[in-house]
Amino acid sequence: MESFIRKERLKVVIDGVPRTLDGEVHRAAGTGVLYSRNRFGDVIVYVADFAPMHTPYVTRLIAVHNAS
């Protein structure tokens, strides 16, 4: 399978401080879904990418949860 995204860097700003999302990326076998989780204190950032087979696009969901 060809990957469309070879390399990227995602950042979020939490309380005015830029943070790099560098959590371990997991692949849900056979689904085209990649996901990761990053925790910064009481803030959890979830990233999920969905790349349907044989399509030229990627759909991304970024969700932020305040665990405090």
ABEGO torsion letter per residue (X at the ends): XBBABABBBBBBBBGGBBBBBABBBBBBBGAGBBBBBBBBEABBBBBBBBBBBGBABBBBBBBBBBAX
